Amino acid sequence: MDSADLDRVITDVLETAKNIAIVGMSDDLERPSFRVGMYLKTHHYHIIPVNPNHADIKGIKSYPTISAIPQDIKIDVVDIFRKPADVFPHVREAVARGVKVIWMQRGIINEEAASYARANGSTVIMDRCMMGEYHKRHVQP
């Protein structure tokens, strides 16, 4: 996909997504996953933290895995904050759940996981910050 196509895909995802599962969201205010998650929350997205080490993050229920999120909670995007080598199991869970968009944050590239997701009908965005992409389209002049 060329950069113009990717730009259109990102814009479409940001405009249509409502529910974002954030894999690896931390409760540490200094961590990028916390900052991005809370930014998205303040910009009208429903965030669903996924972190086995926290039952909640700032009063928001957190789940240990994507599979643990109740089926009645729709997930539009799985946003992943994990080392590239640790991404594939989360992508497999997201695909099994029927999630249509897999987003790997800036610095996270896993071609094997991306190929698997695409082969199973999911859109993949890698090495991009969801907060930065939102900001670029909606806040910056």
Number of C-alpha atoms within 10 A of each C-alpha: 7 6 8 9 10 13 13 11 16 20 15 11 20 18 10 9 14 17 18 22 27 25 25 20 29 24 17 12 11 9 11 16 23 21 17 19 24 19 18 19 16 11 13 10 16 18 25 26 31 29 20 14 13 15 14 17 18 12 7 11 14 25 22 16 18 24 14 11 19 9 9 6 9 15 23 19 24 28 30 25 24 18 14 16 12 14 20 18 13 20 26 16 16 23 21 13 15 15 21 19 24 25 25 27 23 15 14 21 18 17 13 12 21 22 14 16 23 16 11 15 14 20 19 23 22 18 13 16 20 22 18 14 15 19 15 11 12 12 9 7 6
